[in-house]
Amino acid sequence: MKLHQAVSPAIHQFAKIIDENNISIPAIADKSGVDYSTIHTWFRKNSPTLINFESVLQAIGYELVIREIDADD
């Protein structure tokens, strides 16, 4: 999947997950309740809302986690 260079690292990781697992955007849209066109625009220019991103991740068996930055990173 071709991504715009300015999309966030989270979207890059999301794209990698769906590519590696051969999950279609229409299937994700159906399961998550987030419109196909909304998800599709994340790869080109628009950032997802937090609630939409969480819904899509949950639909594919993932969750968003906030963790403290390790000083060694």
C-alpha positions as CSV (number, residue, x, y, z in Angstrom):
1,M,0.0,0.0,0.0
2,K,1.4,3.4,-1.0
3,L,1.4,5.9,1.8
4,H,1.9,9.7,1.7
5,Q,5.2,10.6,3.3
6,A,3.5,12.9,5.9
7,V,1.2,10.2,7.5
8,S,1.9,9.3,11.1
9,P,4.0,6.4,12.2
10,A,0.9,4.9,13.7
11,I,-0.8,4.8,10.3
12,H,2.4,3.3,8.8
13,Q,2.2,0.5,11.4
14,F,-1.6,0.0,10.8
15,A,-1.0,-0.3,7.0
16,K,1.8,-2.8,7.6
17,I,-0.5,-4.9,9.8
18,I,-3.4,-5.0,7.3
19,D,-1.0,-5.7,4.4
20,E,0.7,-8.6,6.3
21,N,-2.6,-10.1,7.4
22,N,-4.3,-9.5,4.0
23,I,-7.2,-7.6,5.7
24,S,-9.2,-5.4,3.3
25,I,-10.3,-1.9,4.1
26,P,-14.0,-2.7,3.3
27,A,-13.9,-5.6,5.8
28,I,-12.4,-3.3,8.5
29,A,-15.0,-0.6,7.7
30,D,-17.8,-3.1,8.0
31,K,-16.6,-4.5,11.3
32,S,-15.6,-1.2,12.9
33,G,-18.5,1.0,11.7
34,V,-16.0,3.6,10.3
35,D,-16.7,4.6,6.7
36,Y,-14.4,3.1,4.0
37,S,-13.6,6.5,2.6
38,T,-12.6,7.8,6.1
39,I,-10.1,5.0,6.6
40,H,-8.8,5.3,3.0
41,T,-8.0,9.0,3.5
42,W,-5.7,8.2,6.4
43,F,-3.1,6.8,4.0
44,R,-3.0,9.9,1.9
45,K,-3.5,13.0,3.9
46,N,-6.0,13.0,6.8
47,S,-5.2,11.9,10.3
48,P,-7.8,9.7,12.0
49,T,-9.8,10.9,15.0
50,L,-8.8,9.0,18.1
51,I,-12.2,7.3,18.4
52,N,-12.2,6.1,14.8
53,F,-8.6,4.8,15.0
54,E,-9.4,2.9,18.2
55,S,-12.5,1.4,16.6
56,V,-10.6,0.3,13.5
57,L,-7.8,-1.2,15.6
58,Q,-10.3,-3.0,17.8
59,A,-11.9,-4.4,14.7
60,I,-8.7,-6.1,13.6
61,G,-7.8,-7.3,17.1
62,Y,-5.4,-4.5,18.3
63,E,-5.6,-1.7,20.8
64,L,-3.9,1.6,21.2
65,V,-1.6,1.8,24.2
66,I,0.0,4.9,25.8
67,R,3.3,4.3,27.5
68,E,6.0,6.4,29.1
69,I,8.9,7.1,26.8
70,D,12.0,5.2,27.9
71,A,15.0,7.6,28.5
72,D,17.2,5.2,26.6
73,D,15.0,5.4,23.4
